[in-house]
Amino acid sequence: MRNEKDILLNESNDCTVVALSQAFDIPYENVHELCKKFGRKDGQGFHIQAKLLGHLKDKLTIRPTWFGFSLRVFLKVMNDNKVEHTFIILVKGHMLCVKNGKRMDGGTDNNVRIERCFLVKR
């Protein structure tokens, strides 16, 4: 879900920035700068690099159980079990945040397969 800040910055292809901002409740501009430090160029997509994951390792727990499942199944299980956690999900060519079973990016295609799933530690 795009917010005023990324629209004002005239950004696109910023799903990583948006997902991390939503997952950690950090202002978009701060995450934008952090991603720049790890190699993201304005207006270009950004694949999570090992350095950035290393920087966030104390804040994330990988959840390999979900690798290969559809996002639809993941969201159903989270909602059916009223799971109140935040996850960062990587699917082919996209990153999104799921909070308390709700997809935060405004996307509608839930048939995509999960490539990586991280639980955000609080």
Secondary structure as UniProt FT lines:
FT   HELIX           4..8
FT   TURN            9..10
FT   HELIX           15..24
FT   HELIX           28..37
FT   TURN            38..39
FT   TURN            42..43
FT   HELIX           50..56
FT   HELIX           57..59
FT   STRAND          60..62
FT   HELIX           64..66
FT   TURN            67..68
FT   HELIX           71..80
FT   TURN            81..82
FT   STRAND          86..91
FT   TURN            92..93
FT   STRAND          94..99
FT   TURN            100..101
FT   STRAND          102..103
FT   STRAND          113..120
//
